[in-house]
Amino acid sequence: MLLSKTLAHAFTIALPAWVDDELADVPTVLPSREDRMALVHRLAARNFREGNGGPFAAIVVDSDTGQVVSVGVNVVLSTGISSGHAEVTALGLAQARTGSWDLGAGGARRELVVNWRPCAQCYGATLWSGVRTLVVAGSGPELEEITGFDEGPVRDDWAEQFEARGIAVVTDVLRAEALDVYRDYAAHVAATGATVYNARTD
Protein backbone atom coordinates (compact mmCIF):
# COMPACT_ATOMS: atom_id res chain seq x y z
CA MET A 1 0.00 0.00 0.00
CA LEU A 2 1.22 3.50 -0.79
CA LEU A 3 2.07 5.84 2.08
CA SER A 4 -0.24 8.57 0.75
CA LYS A 5 -3.20 6.21 1.24
CA THR A 6 -2.45 5.64 4.92
CA LEU A 7 -1.73 9.15 6.21
CA ALA A 8 -4.15 11.42 8.00
CA HIS A 9 -4.45 14.64 6.01
CA ALA A 10 -6.27 16.92 8.46
CA PHE A 11 -7.31 17.29 12.04
CA THR A 12 -9.87 19.54 13.67
CA ILE A 13 -9.84 21.52 16.87
CA ALA A 14 -13.33 22.92 17.35
CA LEU A 15 -15.47 24.24 20.16
CA PRO A 16 -17.76 21.66 21.77
CA ALA A 17 -21.49 22.15 21.18
CA TRP A 18 -22.25 23.12 24.76
CA VAL A 19 -20.24 26.34 24.43
CA ASP A 20 -22.99 27.98 22.37
CA ASP A 21 -25.48 27.20 25.11
CA GLU A 22 -23.15 28.59 27.77
CA LEU A 23 -22.68 31.80 25.79
CA ALA A 24 -26.39 32.35 25.12
CA ASP A 25 -26.67 35.17 27.67
CA VAL A 26 -23.19 36.66 27.17
CA PRO A 27 -22.95 40.04 25.40
CA THR A 28 -20.53 40.49 22.50
CA VAL A 29 -18.73 43.27 24.40
CA LEU A 30 -17.13 42.72 27.82
CA PRO A 31 -15.98 46.14 29.06
CA SER A 32 -13.68 45.21 31.95
CA ARG A 33 -10.94 42.64 32.42
CA GLU A 34 -12.89 41.28 35.37
CA ASP A 35 -15.88 40.69 33.06
CA ARG A 36 -13.62 38.92 30.58
CA MET A 37 -11.96 36.73 33.19
CA ALA A 38 -15.31 35.87 34.75
CA LEU A 39 -16.36 34.39 31.40
CA VAL A 40 -13.11 32.44 31.19
CA HIS A 41 -13.73 30.97 34.65
CA ARG A 42 -17.31 30.12 33.74
CA LEU A 43 -16.21 28.22 30.64
CA ALA A 44 -13.33 26.49 32.46
CA ALA A 45 -15.64 25.34 35.27
CA ARG A 46 -18.01 23.69 32.81
CA ASN A 47 -15.37 22.30 30.47
CA PHE A 48 -13.99 19.56 32.69
CA ARG A 49 -17.48 18.50 33.76
CA GLU A 50 -18.38 18.03 30.11
CA GLY A 51 -15.37 15.74 29.64
CA ASN A 52 -13.58 17.84 27.04
CA GLY A 53 -10.30 18.27 28.92
CA GLY A 54 -8.84 20.19 31.83
CA PRO A 55 -10.26 23.19 33.71
CA PHE A 56 -8.95 25.71 31.21
CA ALA A 57 -10.52 28.34 28.98
CA ALA A 58 -9.35 31.44 27.14
CA ILE A 59 -10.79 34.28 25.11
CA VAL A 60 -9.39 36.78 22.63
CA VAL A 61 -10.78 40.30 23.02
CA ASP A 62 -10.24 43.66 21.40
CA SER A 63 -8.42 45.52 24.18
CA ASP A 64 -9.91 48.91 23.33
CA THR A 65 -13.55 48.03 22.75
CA GLY A 66 -14.01 44.82 24.73
CA GLN A 67 -15.42 43.08 21.65
CA VAL A 68 -14.99 39.32 22.01
CA VAL A 69 -13.19 37.88 18.98
CA SER A 70 -13.09 34.22 20.02
CA VAL A 71 -13.40 31.80 22.91
CA GLY A 72 -11.56 28.57 23.53
CA VAL A 73 -11.64 25.66 25.93
CA ASN A 74 -9.29 22.74 26.40
CA VAL A 75 -10.36 19.89 24.11
CA VAL A 76 -7.48 17.45 24.56
CA LEU A 77 -9.60 14.58 25.86
CA SER A 78 -12.53 15.00 23.47
CA THR A 79 -10.31 15.28 20.36
CA GLY A 80 -7.34 13.10 21.30
CA ILE A 81 -5.08 15.95 20.17
CA SER A 82 -2.47 17.00 22.72
CA SER A 83 -2.17 20.53 21.32
CA GLY A 84 -5.87 21.23 21.87
CA HIS A 85 -5.29 23.60 24.78
CA ALA A 86 -7.61 26.50 25.51
CA GLU A 87 -5.13 29.15 24.37
CA VAL A 88 -4.34 27.36 21.10
CA THR A 89 -8.06 26.95 20.45
CA ALA A 90 -8.90 30.59 21.19
CA LEU A 91 -5.97 31.96 19.21
CA GLY A 92 -6.60 29.71 16.23
CA LEU A 93 -10.29 30.57 16.11
CA ALA A 94 -9.45 34.28 16.37
CA GLN A 95 -7.01 33.93 13.48
CA ALA A 96 -9.62 32.05 11.44
CA ARG A 97 -12.19 34.78 12.12
CA THR A 98 -9.85 37.65 11.27
CA GLY A 99 -8.22 35.88 8.35
CA SER A 100 -4.70 36.49 9.60
CA TRP A 101 -2.05 34.62 11.54
CA ASP A 102 -1.10 38.01 13.05
CA LEU A 103 -3.73 39.20 15.52
CA GLY A 104 -1.90 42.53 15.74
CA ALA A 105 -2.03 43.21 11.99
CA GLY A 106 -3.06 46.71 11.00
CA GLY A 107 -2.39 48.02 14.48
CA ALA A 108 -5.10 45.90 16.11
CA ARG A 109 -4.78 45.70 19.88
CA ARG A 110 -6.06 42.31 20.94
CA GLU A 111 -5.52 40.47 24.18
CA LEU A 112 -5.57 36.85 25.27
CA VAL A 113 -7.35 36.30 28.58
CA VAL A 114 -6.65 32.94 30.24
CA ASN A 115 -7.15 31.44 33.67
CA TRP A 116 -3.44 30.92 34.45
CA ARG A 117 0.00 31.57 33.05
CA PRO A 118 0.36 29.62 29.77
CA CYS A 119 2.03 26.23 29.82
CA ALA A 120 5.19 25.57 27.80
CA GLN A 121 3.23 24.92 24.59
CA CYS A 122 0.85 27.86 24.91
CA TYR A 123 3.69 30.17 25.91
CA GLY A 124 5.10 29.85 22.40
CA ALA A 125 1.68 29.98 20.75
CA THR A 126 0.94 33.25 22.53
CA LEU A 127 4.32 34.78 21.69
CA TRP A 128 3.78 34.26 17.97
CA SER A 129 0.06 35.01 17.78
CA GLY A 130 0.23 38.79 17.42
CA VAL A 131 -1.73 39.61 20.58
CA ARG A 132 -0.59 42.79 22.30
CA THR A 133 -1.58 41.84 25.85
CA LEU A 134 -1.74 38.67 27.93
CA VAL A 135 -4.13 38.75 30.89
CA VAL A 136 -3.85 35.90 33.41
CA ALA A 137 -5.60 35.02 36.64
CA GLY A 138 -2.36 33.91 38.25
CA SER A 139 1.12 32.52 37.68
CA GLY A 140 2.33 30.68 40.74
CA PRO A 141 2.78 26.97 41.50
CA GLU A 142 -0.77 26.55 42.81
CA LEU A 143 -2.17 25.27 39.52
CA GLU A 144 0.20 22.32 39.40
CA GLU A 145 -0.07 21.69 43.15
CA ILE A 146 -3.87 21.59 43.12
CA THR A 147 -4.57 19.84 39.81
CA GLY A 148 -1.55 17.59 39.26
CA PHE A 149 -0.93 19.00 35.78
CA ASP A 150 2.64 19.40 34.53
CA GLU A 151 2.87 22.80 32.86
CA GLY A 152 6.31 22.11 31.41
CA PRO A 153 9.62 24.00 31.54
CA VAL A 154 8.46 27.62 31.46
CA ARG A 155 11.19 30.21 32.10
CA ASP A 156 11.28 32.08 35.40
CA ASP A 157 11.38 35.32 33.41
CA TRP A 158 8.38 34.34 31.27
CA ALA A 159 6.58 37.67 31.77
CA GLU A 160 9.68 39.69 30.94
CA GLN A 161 10.09 37.71 27.73
CA PHE A 162 6.58 38.67 26.67
CA GLU A 163 7.21 42.30 27.55
CA ALA A 164 10.46 42.29 25.57
CA ARG A 165 8.44 41.26 22.50
CA GLY A 166 5.86 44.01 22.93
CA ILE A 167 3.26 41.93 24.74
CA ALA A 168 2.06 43.52 27.98
CA VAL A 169 1.32 41.14 30.84
CA VAL A 170 -1.49 41.72 33.34
CA THR A 171 -1.60 39.31 36.29
CA ASP A 172 -3.85 38.42 39.21
CA VAL A 173 -7.22 39.15 37.65
CA LEU A 174 -9.83 37.18 39.65
CA ARG A 175 -7.07 34.94 40.96
CA ALA A 176 -9.03 33.49 43.87
CA GLU A 177 -11.82 32.45 41.52
CA ALA A 178 -9.33 30.58 39.33
CA LEU A 179 -8.10 28.62 42.32
CA ASP A 180 -11.70 27.74 43.22
CA VAL A 181 -12.17 26.21 39.77
CA TYR A 182 -8.96 24.19 40.17
CA ARG A 183 -10.08 22.91 43.57
CA ASP A 184 -13.42 21.88 42.08
CA TYR A 185 -11.53 20.08 39.33
CA ALA A 186 -9.34 18.23 41.84
CA ALA A 187 -12.44 17.12 43.74
CA HIS A 188 -13.99 15.99 40.44
CA VAL A 189 -10.91 13.92 39.60
CA ALA A 190 -10.92 12.35 43.04
CA ALA A 191 -14.60 11.47 42.74
CA THR A 192 -14.66 10.24 39.14
CA GLY A 193 -11.12 9.14 38.31
CA ALA A 194 -11.01 11.57 35.38
CA THR A 195 -7.75 11.59 33.43
CA VAL A 196 -5.12 14.16 34.34
CA TYR A 197 -3.06 14.04 31.15
CA ASN A 198 0.66 14.79 31.32
CA ALA A 199 3.75 13.99 29.28
CA ARG A 200 4.91 10.42 29.63
CA THR A 201 7.72 10.05 32.17
CA ASP A 202 8.75 6.43 31.62
DOMI-683601 format. One record per residue (C-alpha): x, y, z; residue number from 0; residue in one letter. Coordinates in steps of 0.001 Angstrom, whole numbers, always signed. Each point is the difference from the previous one (the first is absolute). Layout:
xx=X; yy=Y; zz=Z; k=NUM; r=A $
...
// end
This chain:
xx=+0; yy=+0; zz=+0; k=0; r=M $
xx=+1215; yy=+3501; zz=-785; k=1; r=L $
xx=+854; yy=+2339; zz=+2862; k=2; r=L $
xx=-2314; yy=+2732; zz=-1323; k=3; r=S $
xx=-2953; yy=-2358; zz=+488; k=4; r=K $
xx=+747; yy=-575; zz=+3677; k=5; r=T $
xx=+726; yy=+3506; zz=+1290; k=6; r=L $
xx=-2429; yy=+2278; zz=+1788; k=7; r=A $
xx=-300; yy=+3221; zz=-1983; k=8; r=H $
xx=-1818; yy=+2273; zz=+2446; k=9; r=A $
xx=-1042; yy=+369; zz=+3583; k=10; r=F $
xx=-2554; yy=+2252; zz=+1631; k=11; r=T $
xx=+29; yy=+1982; zz=+3200; k=12; r=I $
xx=-3491; yy=+1400; zz=+473; k=13; r=A $
xx=-2137; yy=+1315; zz=+2816; k=14; r=L $
xx=-2298; yy=-2577; zz=+1607; k=15; r=P $
xx=-3727; yy=+493; zz=-594; k=16; r=A $
xx=-759; yy=+970; zz=+3588; k=17; r=W $
xx=+2011; yy=+3222; zz=-337; k=18; r=V $
xx=-2745; yy=+1640; zz=-2060; k=19; r=D $
xx=-2497; yy=-784; zz=+2746; k=20; r=D $
xx=+2337; yy=+1394; zz=+2654; k=21; r=E $
xx=+460; yy=+3211; zz=-1979; k=22; r=L $
xx=-3709; yy=+546; zz=-664; k=23; r=A $
xx=-278; yy=+2825; zz=+2545; k=24; r=D $
xx=+3486; yy=+1481; zz=-497; k=25; r=V $
xx=+237; yy=+3380; zz=-1777; k=26; r=P $
xx=+2420; yy=+451; zz=-2891; k=27; r=T $
xx=+1798; yy=+2780; zz=+1899; k=28; r=V $
xx=+1605; yy=-551; zz=+3418; k=29; r=L $
xx=+1149; yy=+3422; zz=+1242; k=30; r=P $
xx=+2298; yy=-930; zz=+2888; k=31; r=S $
xx=+2735; yy=-2567; zz=+472; k=32; r=R $
xx=-1944; yy=-1357; zz=+2942; k=33; r=E $
xx=-2994; yy=-593; zz=-2301; k=34; r=D $
xx=+2267; yy=-1770; zz=-2481; k=35; r=R $
xx=+1653; yy=-2194; zz=+2607; k=36; r=M $
xx=-3351; yy=-856; zz=+1561; k=37; r=A $
xx=-1052; yy=-1476; zz=-3352; k=38; r=L $
xx=+3252; yy=-1951; zz=-208; k=39; r=V $
xx=-616; yy=-1479; zz=+3459; k=40; r=H $
xx=-3585; yy=-846; zz=-910; k=41; r=R $
xx=+1102; yy=-1902; zz=-3101; k=42; r=L $
xx=+2882; yy=-1727; zz=+1820; k=43; r=A $
xx=-2311; yy=-1149; zz=+2808; k=44; r=A $
xx=-2369; yy=-1652; zz=-2456; k=45; r=R $
xx=+2639; yy=-1393; zz=-2346; k=46; r=N $
xx=+1379; yy=-2736; zz=+2229; k=47; r=F $
xx=-3485; yy=-1061; zz=+1066; k=48; r=R $
xx=-906; yy=-469; zz=-3654; k=49; r=E $
xx=+3016; yy=-2287; zz=-466; k=50; r=G $
xx=+1783; yy=+2102; zz=-2597; k=51; r=N $
xx=+3284; yy=+427; zz=+1879; k=52; r=G $
xx=+1463; yy=+1913; zz=+2909; k=53; r=G $
xx=-1419; yy=+3002; zz=+1874; k=54; r=P $
xx=+1308; yy=+2519; zz=-2499; k=55; r=F $
xx=-1569; yy=+2638; zz=-2224; k=56; r=A $
xx=+1167; yy=+3091; zz=-1846; k=57; r=A $
xx=-1444; yy=+2842; zz=-2030; k=58; r=I $
xx=+1408; yy=+2506; zz=-2475; k=59; r=V $
xx=-1390; yy=+3513; zz=+393; k=60; r=V $
xx=+535; yy=+3368; zz=-1625; k=61; r=D $
xx=+1817; yy=+1854; zz=+2783; k=62; r=S $
xx=-1486; yy=+3395; zz=-847; k=63; r=D $
xx=-3643; yy=-882; zz=-587; k=64; r=T $
xx=-460; yy=-3206; zz=+1985; k=65; r=G $
xx=-1403; yy=-1748; zz=-3084; k=66; r=Q $
xx=+427; yy=-3760; zz=+359; k=67; r=V $
xx=+1799; yy=-1433; zz=-3024; k=68; r=V $
xx=+97; yy=-3668; zz=+1032; k=69; r=S $
xx=-311; yy=-2411; zz=+2889; k=70; r=V $
xx=+1845; yy=-3232; zz=+622; k=71; r=G $
xx=-81; yy=-2910; zz=+2406; k=72; r=V $
xx=+2353; yy=-2919; zz=+472; k=73; r=N $
xx=-1075; yy=-2855; zz=-2299; k=74; r=V $
xx=+2882; yy=-2437; zz=+458; k=75; r=V $
xx=-2117; yy=-2877; zz=+1293; k=76; r=L $
xx=-2929; yy=+423; zz=-2390; k=77; r=S $
xx=+2219; yy=+286; zz=-3104; k=78; r=T $
xx=+2966; yy=-2182; zz=+936; k=79; r=G $
xx=+2264; yy=+2846; zz=-1134; k=80; r=I $
xx=+2605; yy=+1055; zz=+2553; k=81; r=S $
xx=+303; yy=+3530; zz=-1397; k=82; r=S $
xx=-3701; yy=+696; zz=+550; k=83; r=G $
xx=+581; yy=+2366; zz=+2912; k=84; r=H $
xx=-2321; yy=+2908; zz=+722; k=85; r=A $
xx=+2485; yy=+2645; zz=-1133; k=86; r=E $
xx=+788; yy=-1786; zz=-3268; k=87; r=V $
xx=-3719; yy=-415; zz=-656; k=88; r=T $
xx=-849; yy=+3640; zz=+744; k=89; r=A $
xx=+2938; yy=+1371; zz=-1980; k=90; r=L $
xx=-636; yy=-2253; zz=-2987; k=91; r=G $
xx=-3690; yy=+867; zz=-113; k=92; r=L $
xx=+839; yy=+3706; zz=+255; k=93; r=A $
xx=+2444; yy=-352; zz=-2885; k=94; r=Q $
xx=-2612; yy=-1872; zz=-2042; k=95; r=A $
xx=-2567; yy=+2727; zz=+684; k=96; r=R $
xx=+2341; yy=+2872; zz=-850; k=97; r=T $
xx=+1626; yy=-1773; zz=-2925; k=98; r=G $
xx=+3521; yy=+609; zz=+1250; k=99; r=S $
xx=+2655; yy=-1869; zz=+1944; k=100; r=W $
xx=+951; yy=+3388; zz=+1506; k=101; r=D $
xx=-2633; yy=+1192; zz=+2475; k=102; r=L $
xx=+1827; yy=+3331; zz=+219; k=103; r=G $
xx=-131; yy=+681; zz=-3748; k=104; r=A $
xx=-1027; yy=+3494; zz=-993; k=105; r=G $
xx=+670; yy=+1316; zz=+3473; k=106; r=G $
xx=-2713; yy=-2126; zz=+1634; k=107; r=A $
xx=+320; yy=-197; zz=+3769; k=108; r=R $
xx=-1278; yy=-3385; zz=+1060; k=109; r=R $
xx=+544; yy=-1849; zz=+3241; k=110; r=E $
xx=-51; yy=-3613; zz=+1087; k=111; r=L $
xx=-1788; yy=-554; zz=+3312; k=112; r=V $
xx=+704; yy=-3358; zz=+1657; k=113; r=V $
xx=-495; yy=-1496; zz=+3433; k=114; r=N $
xx=+3705; yy=-521; zz=+785; k=115; r=W $
xx=+3442; yy=+650; zz=-1405; k=116; r=R $
xx=+355; yy=-1949; zz=-3274; k=117; r=P $
xx=+1678; yy=-3396; zz=+42; k=118; r=C $
xx=+3151; yy=-659; zz=-2015; k=119; r=A $
xx=-1950; yy=-647; zz=-3211; k=120; r=Q $
xx=-2382; yy=+2941; zz=+324; k=121; r=C $
xx=+2834; yy=+2307; zz=+992; k=122; r=Y $
xx=+1411; yy=-319; zz=-3501; k=123; r=G $
xx=-3415; yy=+133; zz=-1654; k=124; r=A $
xx=-743; yy=+3270; zz=+1779; k=125; r=T $
xx=+3382; yy=+1529; zz=-837; k=126; r=L $
xx=-542; yy=-527; zz=-3728; k=127; r=W $
xx=-3724; yy=+755; zz=-185; k=128; r=S $
xx=+173; yy=+3780; zz=-362; k=129; r=G $
xx=-1958; yy=+821; zz=+3160; k=130; r=V $
xx=+1141; yy=+3178; zz=+1720; k=131; r=R $
xx=-992; yy=-946; zz=+3550; k=132; r=T $
xx=-161; yy=-3177; zz=+2085; k=133; r=L $
xx=-2393; yy=+81; zz=+2957; k=134; r=V $
xx=+287; yy=-2845; zz=+2516; k=135; r=V $
xx=-1753; yy=-882; zz=+3232; k=136; r=A $
xx=+3243; yy=-1116; zz=+1612; k=137; r=G $
xx=+3476; yy=-1389; zz=-572; k=138; r=S $
xx=+1214; yy=-1839; zz=+3066; k=139; r=G $
xx=+449; yy=-3709; zz=+761; k=140; r=P $
xx=-3553; yy=-413; zz=+1302; k=141; r=E $
xx=-1403; yy=-1281; zz=-3291; k=142; r=L $
xx=+2372; yy=-2955; zz=-119; k=143; r=E $
xx=-265; yy=-629; zz=+3749; k=144; r=E $
xx=-3802; yy=-99; zz=-30; k=145; r=I $
xx=-697; yy=-1753; zz=-3303; k=146; r=T $
xx=+3012; yy=-2251; zz=-555; k=147; r=G $
xx=+620; yy=+1410; zz=-3482; k=148; r=F $
xx=+3570; yy=+403; zz=-1243; k=149; r=D $
xx=+232; yy=+3402; zz=-1672; k=150; r=E $
xx=+3441; yy=-689; zz=-1454; k=151; r=G $
xx=+3316; yy=+1885; zz=+132; k=152; r=P $
xx=-1160; yy=+3626; zz=-82; k=153; r=V $
xx=+2728; yy=+2582; zz=+642; k=154; r=R $
xx=+90; yy=+1875; zz=+3301; k=155; r=D $
xx=+92; yy=+3240; zz=-1986; k=156; r=D $
xx=-2996; yy=-978; zz=-2145; k=157; r=W $
xx=-1799; yy=+3322; zz=+499; k=158; r=A $
xx=+3100; yy=+2027; zz=-827; k=159; r=E $
xx=+410; yy=-1986; zz=-3214; k=160; r=Q $
xx=-3511; yy=+962; zz=-1055; k=161; r=F $
xx=+626; yy=+3635; zz=+877; k=162; r=E $
xx=+3257; yy=-11; zz=-1984; k=163; r=A $
xx=-2020; yy=-1028; zz=-3061; k=164; r=R $
xx=-2579; yy=+2746; zz=+424; k=165; r=G $
xx=-2607; yy=-2080; zz=+1811; k=166; r=I $
xx=-1196; yy=+1595; zz=+3237; k=167; r=A $
xx=-742; yy=-2388; zz=+2865; k=168; r=V $
xx=-2808; yy=+584; zz=+2502; k=169; r=V $
xx=-112; yy=-2414; zz=+2944; k=170; r=T $
xx=-2243; yy=-889; zz=+2928; k=171; r=D $
xx=-3378; yy=+736; zz=-1565; k=172; r=V $
xx=-2611; yy=-1979; zz=+2004; k=173; r=L $
xx=+2769; yy=-2238; zz=+1307; k=174; r=R $
xx=-1969; yy=-1451; zz=+2911; k=175; r=A $
xx=-2786; yy=-1036; zz=-2350; k=176; r=E $
xx=+2486; yy=-1872; zz=-2194; k=177; r=A $
xx=+1232; yy=-1962; zz=+2988; k=178; r=L $
xx=-3602; yy=-872; zz=+905; k=179; r=D $
xx=-468; yy=-1532; zz=-3456; k=180; r=V $
xx=+3211; yy=-2023; zz=+403; k=181; r=Y $
xx=-1115; yy=-1280; zz=+3400; k=182; r=R $
xx=-3339; yy=-1026; zz=-1485; k=183; r=D $
xx=+1885; yy=-1800; zz=-2754; k=184; r=Y $
xx=+2187; yy=-1849; zz=+2513; k=185; r=A $
xx=-3101; yy=-1115; zz=+1896; k=186; r=A $
xx=-1547; yy=-1129; zz=-3297; k=187; r=H $
xx=+3083; yy=-2072; zz=-845; k=188; r=V $
xx=-7; yy=-1571; zz=+3443; k=189; r=A $
xx=-3683; yy=-882; zz=-298; k=190; r=A $
xx=-61; yy=-1221; zz=-3599; k=191; r=T $
xx=+3542; yy=-1109; zz=-834; k=192; r=G $
xx=+103; yy=+2432; zz=-2930; k=193; r=A $
xx=+3263; yy=+24; zz=-1950; k=194; r=T $
xx=+2631; yy=+2567; zz=+916; k=195; r=V $
xx=+2063; yy=-117; zz=-3191; k=196; r=Y $
xx=+3720; yy=+752; zz=+163; k=197; r=N $
xx=+3086; yy=-804; zz=-2033; k=198; r=A $
xx=+1157; yy=-3572; zz=+347; k=199; r=R $
xx=+2813; yy=-364; zz=+2541; k=200; r=T $
xx=+1034; yy=-3623; zz=-552; k=201; r=D $
// end
